[in-house]
Amino acid sequence: MDLLAQARIKGVQSEFVDALGKLRTTAPEALKSILDALPEKRVYRFVSGPVVVRALGHPRTELTAIGAPPLQWKVTGNGNVIAQGETREPVIAWPDGLPLGYHRLTLTDVKGVTEEVPMIVAPERAFGGDFDRGWLLAVQLYSVRSDRNWGIGDFTDLAGLVRLAKQLGADGVGLNPLHVLFDNHPADCSPYSPNSRLFLNPLYIDVEAIPEFSADLIPDATATAARLREGDRVPYADMAALKWLGLRAAFDSFVKTASGVRRNQFDAFRADRGPLLSRFACFEVLRHRFTTPWWEWPVEWQQPDDAKCAKLRKGPDKHEVEFVEFVQWTADAQLRAAKELSADLGMRVGLYLDVAVGVQSNGFDAWNEQTAISRHLAVGAPPDVLNTVGQDWGLAGFNAGGLEAQSFVPFANMVAASMRHAGAIRLDHVLGLKRLYLVPRGFKPDNGAYVQMPLEALLAAVVRESVTHKCIVIGEDLGTVPEGFRETMQDFGIWSYLVMMFERDDAGQFRNIDHYRPNALVTLNTHDLCTYAGWRSFSDLRMKRSLGLDPGEDDQARWNALGGLDQILRQNGIAANDLYSVLNFLSRTPSRLLAVSMEDLLGVIDQPNIPGTIDEHPNWRQRLPVTLDKIASRVDLAALKAATRERSLPGGS
């Protein structure tokens, strides 16, 4: 079979027109690398692809062929037959009461021609929240200063942020991704380059809040922590060294002194997280043992094996395996406590968590899902105006064939893990549910290709988990969006992500209030954009030029944008143009959630992250200018209350 025929079967689009209007054709050698990296993808006879049943009314599935009638059908899940029947027409009318979940559908005609198809039964729409409009306080958790943390914002600080958000009238706190990174490379701190999206970053644990920990276990901890709190940037290496020392001391104490209740809680957590937690703990132990990427490990460990993991758990590494599990249990419990606090305070969203678009190829998820995640392919973006050579984000993503073979369970597990303690999540680069731009290893980013994804099935999985966890889902749908994509998202109940800085017409003028959709989160900017203070002062333009980056606009364009902002504010009866005036404008939009960044409220000039830089800018390292207990005194509470009165939570100050 030639390359183009293989590409059609695997959904690889080797030709496309980029944002510059140029026809791009993937080189044959790059295309072959992409095809070799993707697993086989089934071509179905009776149906067009994975079957999605949305449980409302009387759902039906149209068949592409019926073979020799009657066509027998059987739905199985967890080894049990859920439903079965037959049809003589090119359609299956599903019975009422099909259980929600991830199943397999077997289709067989009278000649014995048979095929098995992945099937998802999901609610009609995602969970939509039980409020009209609200707003969220958006914070980079690592950046939070306090008088007690160990040099990085932690889950106890998060509880303080929840209380502050309630005081300000917000419905929740929005956070950077909390995914686990690599503990032996603490300086590689981008929350968007995770080891795994299934587990939490232990550096956010408040060690002193662990019941079995006491200060005398690490005599110098108090003085060291005080030193680590100094300065404007998070000292990741020194902070991580102290925190891991504290976590090990707490675990050793737990092993020796924990109460029966605590041990039972630990065992219940391990049972709840099941084989995934066990495999993750074993992976971490093996990663430290072999110190090389997992594909260079001894052959016996290059694939996850539950029987071998069980043996590892009972051998000399038993203590280390349990330590990893203990750390995850601790992180989970502390994050859950913040979620429960938000519920106790009557906040209608609670925690709003960000979900990265992919994972590091040498991390746990890529090891654990070697068919569903393609480690030889990196997610990226084709050439555009700002990146004329394209982008390679260095992240491995899911692929269609591997997910279909497992009835989309790996994807569902990832989504469920993200929703575990969240009232809302944001799916970064949600366009990746429809297609991913993939760059084969060893090739430049302008030699990638778009690969189609099973959008309807992935959205159904998101909807199913959303309703199960009562979690709102926001899709980061910025950039060039294919025709009809946003309408499909809305049909499944997935909200849009509207950034005011980007919401301008073809003439560059800011769009008015009625442009904003109701089922959306609206915000002034993002972590990848300049703060409001930086924007007004042109600081971002100067910074990017100093780094040799094209800022995407010149000074005159910025002056024009500032004038355009004044114009849209005056058009809505808002005379001033300070931050609170902009928040007043955004608060009036029909969009049901508004996110307000802590950096903007505190007048911070520098942005958290500048795309296209690694060490040139202190990405993901900058601290807030004041400690948590001083934030309220630095915010103009009266102005904030007036600006957000359209949507503030009752009882806020």
C-alpha positions in Angstrom: 0.0 0.0 0.0 1.5 3.4 -1.0 2.0 6.2 1.5 -1.0 8.2 0.4 -3.4 5.2 0.8 -2.0 4.6 4.3 -2.4 8.2 5.1 -6.1 8.2 4.1 -6.8 5.2 6.3 -5.0 6.7 9.3 -6.5 10.1 8.8 -3.2 11.9 8.0 -3.7 15.0 5.9 -0.4 15.4 4.1 -1.4 18.5 2.2 -3.0 21.7 3.7 -3.0 25.4 3.4 -1.3 27.1 6.3 -2.2 30.4 7.9 0.1 32.2 5.5 -1.9 31.0 2.6 0.8 28.6 1.4 0.1 25.1 0.3 2.1 22.7 2.5 3.0 19.2 1.4 4.6 16.8 3.9 7.8 15.4 2.6 7.6 11.6 1.8 10.2 10.7 4.4 8.4 12.7 7.1 5.1 11.3 6.1 6.5 7.8 6.4 7.8 8.5 9.9 4.3 9.8 10.9 2.6 6.7 9.5 5.1 4.3 11.1 4.6 6.0 14.5 0.8 5.6 14.4 -0.9 2.3 15.2 -3.1 0.5 12.8 -6.6 2.0 12.5 -9.6 -0.2 11.8 -11.7 0.4 8.7 -15.2 -0.5 9.6 -17.7 -2.1 7.2 -21.1 -1.6 8.9 -20.5 1.8 10.6 -18.5 4.9 9.7 -16.5 4.9 12.9 -16.8 4.6 16.7 -20.4 4.6 17.7 -21.7 7.4 20.0 -25.1 7.2 21.6 -26.3 10.3 23.3 -28.9 9.2 25.9 -31.8 11.5 25.1 -35.0 10.7 23.4 -34.8 7.7 21.2 -31.2 7.5 19.9 -30.5 5.8 16.6 -27.3 4.9 14.7 -27.2 5.0 11.0 -25.3 2.1 9.4 -23.1 2.5 6.3 -23.9 -1.1 5.3 -26.0 -4.0 6.6 -24.4 -7.0 4.9 -26.7 -10.0 4.6 -29.7 -9.1 6.8 -30.7 -9.4 9.5 -27.7 -7.8 11.2 -27.2 -9.0 14.8 -25.9 -6.5 17.3 -24.6 -7.0 20.8 -23.3 -4.4 23.3 -20.8 -5.6 25.9 -19.1 -3.9 28.9 -16.9 -5.3 31.6 -17.4 -8.8 30.1 -21.1 -8.6 30.4 -23.8 -8.4 27.6 -25.6 -5.1 28.2 -28.1 -5.2 25.3 -28.6 -7.1 22.1 -30.9 -7.3 19.1 -31.1 -7.3 15.3 -32.1 -5.0 12.5 -33.1 -5.5 8.8 -32.8 -1.7 8.1 -29.6 0.4 7.8 -30.2 1.8 11.3 -30.1 0.6 14.9 -32.8 2.0 17.2 -31.2 1.7 20.6 -33.3 0.5 23.6 -34.0 2.8 26.5 -31.8 2.5 29.5 -28.4 1.8 28.0 -25.9 2.3 30.8 -23.5 5.3 30.4 -19.9 4.3 29.7 -17.4 2.8 27.3 -18.5 -0.4 25.6 -17.9 -2.6 22.6 -20.4 -3.2 19.9 -20.3 -6.4 18.0 -22.1 -6.5 14.6 -22.6 -9.8 12.7 -24.6 -10.5 9.5 -26.1 -13.9 8.6 -23.1 -14.9 6.6 -20.9 -14.6 9.7 -19.2 -11.4 8.7 -18.5 -9.7 12.0 -16.7 -6.6 13.4 -16.2 -5.1 16.8 -16.6 -1.4 17.2 -15.9 0.9 20.2 -19.1 2.5 21.6 -19.7 5.3 24.0 -23.0 6.0 25.7 -23.0 9.5 27.1 -25.5 12.1 28.3 -26.7 14.6 25.7 -24.6 17.5 27.0 -21.9 18.2 29.5 -22.6 19.5 33.0 -23.5 23.2 32.6 -23.3 24.5 36.2 -26.2 25.7 38.4 -25.7 29.5 38.2 -26.3 32.4 35.9 -23.0 34.3 35.9 -20.0 34.3 38.1 -16.3 35.1 38.1 -13.0 33.4 39.1 -9.8 34.5 40.6 -7.0 33.1 38.3 -3.6 32.4 40.0 -0.4 30.6 39.2 -0.2 28.6 42.4 3.6 28.3 42.5 3.8 32.2 42.5 1.9 32.6 45.8 4.0 34.0 48.7 3.1 33.4 52.3 4.8 33.6 55.6 4.7 29.9 56.1 5.2 28.0 52.8 8.5 26.4 51.8 9.4 28.6 48.9 6.5 27.7 46.6 2.7 28.3 46.8 1.1 25.1 48.2 -2.3 23.6 48.9 -2.6 25.4 52.2 -2.0 28.6 50.4 -4.7 27.4 48.0 -7.1 27.2 50.9 -6.2 30.8 51.7 -6.8 31.8 48.0 -10.2 30.2 48.2 -11.1 32.3 51.3 -9.7 35.4 49.6 -11.8 34.7 46.5 -14.9 34.3 48.6 -14.1 37.6 50.3 -13.8 39.3 46.8 -17.1 37.8 45.6 -15.7 35.2 43.3 -17.1 31.7 42.7 -13.8 29.9 42.6 -10.1 29.9 42.0 -8.5 29.1 38.6 -5.1 27.5 38.6 -2.2 26.5 36.3 -2.0 22.7 35.5 -1.2 20.7 38.7 0.1 17.7 36.8 3.0 15.8 38.1 6.4 16.7 36.6 9.8 15.0 37.0 11.1 15.1 40.6 14.7 14.7 39.5 14.5 17.8 37.2 12.8 20.4 39.4 14.1 23.3 37.3 12.1 22.0 34.3 9.0 23.6 35.8 6.6 24.2 32.9 3.2 22.9 34.1 2.3 22.3 30.5 5.1 19.6 30.0 4.0 16.9 32.4 5.3 13.5 33.3 1.6 12.4 33.7 -1.8 14.1 33.5 -3.2 11.4 35.8 -1.4 12.5 39.0 -0.5 15.6 41.0 2.7 17.6 41.4 4.0 16.8 45.0 5.8 20.2 45.2 2.4 21.7 46.0 2.0 19.6 49.2 2.2 21.5 52.5 4.6 19.1 54.3 3.9 20.6 57.7 0.2 19.8 57.3 0.9 16.1 57.1 -0.3 14.7 60.5 2.8 12.5 60.9 5.3 15.3 60.2 6.9 17.3 63.0 9.5 20.1 62.7 12.0 18.1 64.7 12.3 15.5 61.9 14.3 18.1 59.9 16.0 20.4 62.4 16.9 23.1 59.8 13.6 23.1 57.9 12.2 26.3 59.4 15.3 28.4 58.7 15.8 26.9 55.3 12.2 27.5 54.4 12.5 31.1 55.5 15.5 31.6 53.2 13.7 29.9 50.3 10.8 32.4 50.6 13.1 35.3 49.8 13.5 36.7 46.3 11.3 37.3 43.3 11.6 33.8 41.8 10.8 30.3 43.0 14.2 28.6 43.7 13.0 25.2 42.3 16.1 23.1 42.9 16.6 24.1 46.6 12.9 24.2 47.3 12.4 20.7 45.9 15.4 19.3 47.8 13.9 20.5 51.1 10.4 19.4 50.2 11.4 15.9 49.2 13.4 15.6 52.4 10.3 16.6 54.4 8.0 14.2 52.4 10.4 11.3 53.1 10.5 12.2 56.8 6.7 12.3 56.9 6.4 9.0 55.2 8.9 7.3 57.5 7.0 8.6 60.5 3.7 7.4 58.9 5.1 3.9 58.6 6.1 3.9 62.2 3.3 5.9 64.0 0.2 6.3 61.8 -3.1 5.5 63.4 -5.4 2.7 62.1 -7.7 5.3 60.7 -5.0 6.9 58.7 -3.7 3.6 57.4 -7.3 2.6 56.3 -7.6 5.9 54.5 -4.3 5.3 52.7 -5.4 1.8 51.7 -8.8 3.1 50.5 -7.1 5.7 48.3 -4.8 3.0 46.8 -7.8 0.8 46.1 -9.7 3.7 44.6 -6.9 4.7 42.2 -6.4 1.0 41.4 -3.8 -0.3 38.9 -3.0 3.2 37.5 -1.6 4.3 40.9 0.3 1.1 41.3 1.8 1.3 37.8 2.7 5.0 38.3 4.5 4.2 41.6 6.4 1.4 40.0 7.3 3.6 37.0 8.7 6.2 39.3 10.9 3.7 41.2 12.1 2.2 37.9 12.8 5.6 36.4 15.1 6.5 39.3 16.7 3.1 39.1 17.6 3.1 35.4 18.0 6.9 34.9 17.4 6.6 31.1 14.2 7.0 29.0 11.9 4.0 29.5 12.5 2.7 26.0 16.1 2.1 27.0 15.2 0.1 30.1 15.8 -3.6 30.3 13.3 -5.3 28.0 11.2 -6.8 30.9 10.3 -3.3 32.0 9.8 -1.5 28.6 6.1 -2.4 28.8 3.8 -2.0 31.8 3.0 -5.4 33.4 0.8 -5.6 36.5 2.2 -9.0 37.5 5.7 -7.7 37.5 4.6 -4.5 39.3 3.0 -6.7 42.0 6.3 -8.5 42.4 8.2 -5.3 42.6 5.8 -4.1 45.3 6.7 -7.1 47.4 10.4 -7.0 46.9 13.2 -4.7 48.2 11.6 -1.7 46.5 8.3 -2.1 48.5 9.1 1.0 50.7 9.9 3.2 47.7 6.7 2.1 45.8 4.6 2.9 48.9 6.4 6.2 49.3 5.2 7.3 45.8 1.7 6.3 46.6 1.8 8.1 50.0 2.9 11.3 48.3 0.1 11.1 45.8 -2.4 10.3 48.6 -1.2 13.3 50.5 -1.5 15.7 47.5 -4.9 14.4 46.6 -6.2 14.8 50.2 -4.9 18.4 50.4 -6.4 19.4 47.1 -9.7 17.7 48.0 -9.7 19.8 51.2 -9.4 23.0 49.2 -12.3 21.8 47.0 -14.4 21.0 50.1 -13.7 24.4 51.6 -14.9 26.1 48.5 -18.1 24.1 48.7 -18.6 24.9 52.4 -18.2 28.6 51.5 -21.0 28.4 48.9 -18.8 28.9 45.9 -20.5 27.6 42.8 -17.4 26.5 40.9 -14.7 26.0 43.4 -11.5 25.0 41.6 -11.0 25.6 37.9 -8.1 23.5 36.7 -6.1 23.6 33.5 -5.3 20.4 31.5 -2.2 20.3 29.3 -2.5 19.2 25.7 0.0 16.4 25.9 2.8 14.8 28.0 6.5 14.2 27.9 7.4 11.2 25.8 9.6 9.8 28.5 7.0 10.1 31.2 4.5 7.7 32.8 1.5 8.3 30.5 3.6 7.5 27.4 5.0 4.4 29.0 1.6 3.2 30.3 -0.3 3.9 27.0 2.2 3.0 24.3 -0.4 2.3 21.7 -2.7 5.2 22.5 0.1 7.8 22.8 2.7 8.2 20.1 6.1 9.0 21.6 7.7 9.5 18.2 5.4 12.3 17.3 5.3 15.8 18.9 2.2 18.0 19.0 2.8 21.4 17.5 1.5 24.0 15.0 2.1 24.7 11.3 3.8 27.9 10.2 1.8 31.1 10.8 2.4 34.8 10.9 4.2 34.8 14.3 6.0 31.5 13.8 7.0 31.2 10.2 8.8 27.9 10.7 6.1 26.3 12.7 6.1 25.0 16.3 7.1 21.8 18.0 5.8 21.7 21.5 7.7 18.6 22.4 4.7 16.8 23.8 3.3 13.4 22.9 -0.5 13.2 22.4 -3.2 10.5 22.0 -3.9 8.9 18.6 -7.1 7.7 17.2 -6.3 4.1 16.5 -4.9 3.4 19.9 -7.8 5.0 21.6 -10.4 3.1 19.5 -8.7 -0.2 20.4 -9.3 0.6 24.1 -12.8 2.1 23.7 -11.3 5.5 24.6 -10.7 4.5 28.3 -7.2 6.1 28.4 -8.6 9.4 27.4 -11.5 9.1 29.8 -9.1 8.3 32.6 -7.1 11.4 31.9 -10.2 13.6 31.8 -11.6 12.0 35.0 -8.3 12.6 36.8 -8.4 16.3 35.9 -12.0 16.6 37.1 -11.5 14.7 40.3 -11.5 17.8 42.5 -12.5 20.5 40.0 -15.8 22.3 39.4 -14.5 23.4 36.0 -11.6 22.4 33.7 -10.0 24.0 30.7 -8.9 21.7 27.9 -5.8 23.3 26.4 -5.8 23.4 22.6 -9.3 21.7 22.4 -8.9 21.7 18.6 -6.7 18.7 19.2 -9.9 16.7 19.7 -10.6 17.2 16.0 -7.2 17.1 14.6 -3.6 17.4 15.8 -0.6 18.8 14.0 2.1 16.2 14.5 5.8 16.6 13.9 7.9 13.4 13.6 11.0 13.3 15.7 14.1 14.5 13.8 12.1 16.8 11.5 11.6 20.5 11.6 8.1 21.7 12.6 7.2 22.9 9.1 7.3 19.2 8.0 4.5 17.9 10.1 1.0 16.9 9.1 -2.5 17.2 10.4 -3.9 13.9 11.8 -7.7 13.5 12.2 -9.1 12.6 15.6 -12.5 11.0 16.4 -14.1 14.3 17.6 -17.5 13.0 18.4 -16.3 10.1 20.4 -13.8 12.3 22.4 -16.5 14.9 23.1 -18.8 12.1 24.2 -16.2 10.9 26.7 -15.7 14.4 28.0 -19.5 14.8 28.4 -19.8 11.5 30.2 -17.0 12.4 32.7 -18.3 16.0 33.0 -21.8 14.8 34.1 -20.3 12.1 36.4 -18.1 14.7 38.2 -20.5 17.7 37.8 -17.7 19.6 36.2 -18.0 22.4 33.6 -15.7 22.0 30.6 -14.1 24.9 28.8 -12.3 24.4 25.5 -9.4 26.6 24.7 -10.6 27.3 21.1 -8.2 30.1 20.1 -6.6 30.5 16.8 -7.8 29.3 13.4 -10.9 27.2 14.1 -12.3 24.9 11.4 -15.8 25.7 10.2 -18.5 24.3 12.4 -16.1 23.3 15.2 -17.4 25.7 17.8 -21.0 24.8 16.9 -20.2 21.1 17.6 -18.6 22.0 20.9 -21.7 24.0 21.9 -23.9 21.1 20.9 -22.1 18.9 23.3 -22.2 21.5 26.1 -18.5 22.4 25.9 -17.9 26.1 26.6 -15.7 28.5 24.5 -12.8 30.4 25.8 -12.9 34.1 24.9 -9.9 36.4 25.4 -10.7 40.1 25.0 -7.3 40.9 23.6 -8.2 38.6 20.6 -11.8 39.6 20.3 -11.4 42.3 17.6 -12.9 42.7 14.2 -11.1 42.8 10.9 -10.4 46.5 11.4 -8.7 45.7 14.7 -11.6 47.2 16.8 -12.6 45.5 20.0 -15.9 43.7 19.7 -18.9 44.8 21.8 -20.5 43.1 24.8 -23.2 41.4 22.7 -20.5 39.5 20.7 -19.7 37.3 23.7 -21.4 33.9 23.9 -23.2 32.9 27.1 -21.6 29.4 27.5 -18.1 30.7 27.6 -15.4 31.8 30.0 -14.2 35.3 29.2 -10.9 36.8 30.2 -8.8 39.9 29.4 -5.6 37.9 28.7 -3.9 34.5 29.4 -0.7 33.4 31.0 1.0 33.5 27.5 0.0 37.2 27.0 1.1 40.4 28.7 -0.6 41.6 31.8 -2.8 44.7 31.6 -0.1 46.9 33.2 2.4 45.4 30.8 0.1 46.0 27.8 -0.6 49.7 28.7 3.1 50.4 29.3 4.4 48.7 26.1 6.6 46.6 28.4 5.8 43.4 26.6 6.9 44.9 23.3 10.2 46.0 24.7 10.8 42.7 26.5 10.2 40.6 23.3 12.4 42.8 21.2 15.2 42.5 23.8 14.9 38.8 23.5 15.0 38.9 19.7 11.4 37.9 19.3 8.9 39.5 17.0 6.2 41.0 19.3 3.6 40.8 16.5 2.8 44.5 16.5 4.7 47.8 16.4 4.2 50.8 18.8 1.7 52.5 16.5 -0.5 49.3 16.4 -0.4 49.3 20.2 -1.4 53.0 20.4 -4.3 52.2 18.0 -5.3 49.3 20.2 -5.3 51.5 23.3 -7.5 54.0 21.5 -9.8 51.2 20.4 -10.1 50.1 24.0 -11.1 53.6 25.1 -13.6 53.7 22.3 -15.4 50.5 23.3 -15.4 51.4 26.9 -16.9 54.9 26.2 -19.5 53.2 23.9 -20.7 51.4 27.0 -20.7 54.4 29.3 -17.4 53.6 31.0 -15.3 56.8 31.2 -12.0 55.5 32.6 -9.7 52.9 31.1 -8.0 51.4 34.2 -8.2 47.6 34.9 -11.4 47.9 36.9 -13.0 49.7 33.9 -12.1 46.8 31.7 -13.4 44.3 34.3 -16.6 46.3 34.4 -17.0 45.9 30.6 -16.2 42.1 30.7 -18.5 41.6 33.7 -21.4 42.9 31.6 -20.9 40.3 28.9 -23.4 37.4 28.8 -20.5 34.9 29.2 -21.3 32.9 32.3 -17.7 32.9 33.7 -15.2 35.7 33.9 -11.6 35.0 34.9 -9.6 37.8 36.6 -5.8 37.2 36.9 -4.1 37.9 40.2 -1.2 39.5 38.3 -3.6 42.1 36.8 -5.2 42.9 40.2 -1.7 43.5 41.7 -0.5 45.6 38.8 2.3 43.1 37.8 4.0 44.1 34.6 5.8 41.0 33.5 3.8 38.0 32.2 4.1 34.5 33.6 5.3 32.9 30.4 6.6 34.2 27.0 6.1 31.5 24.3 9.2 30.8 22.3 11.6 31.2 25.3 13.0 28.7 27.8 15.9 30.3 29.8 15.7 33.7 28.2 12.8 34.7 30.4 11.9 33.4 33.9 8.9 31.4 32.7 6.8 29.8 35.5 9.2 31.1 38.2 8.0 34.6 39.1 6.4 35.3 42.4 3.6 37.6 43.2 4.8 40.9 44.7 3.1 40.5 48.1 2.3 37.7 50.5 -1.2 36.1 50.5 -2.3 37.9 53.6 -1.5 41.3 52.1 -3.3 40.8 48.7 -6.6 42.2 49.9 -5.0 45.4 51.1 -3.3 45.9 47.7 -6.5 45.4 45.7 -9.0 48.3 45.4 -11.9 46.2 46.9 -14.5 48.9 46.3 -13.5 49.2 42.6 -13.4 45.5 42.2 -16.8 45.0 43.8 -18.3 47.8 41.6 -16.8 46.3 38.5 -18.0 42.7 39.1 -21.4 43.6 40.7 -23.2 42.0 37.7 -21.9 38.6 38.7 -20.4 38.6 42.2 -21.2 35.9 44.7 -23.5 37.2 47.4 -21.6 37.7 50.6 -18.4 39.0 49.1 -16.9 42.2 50.4 
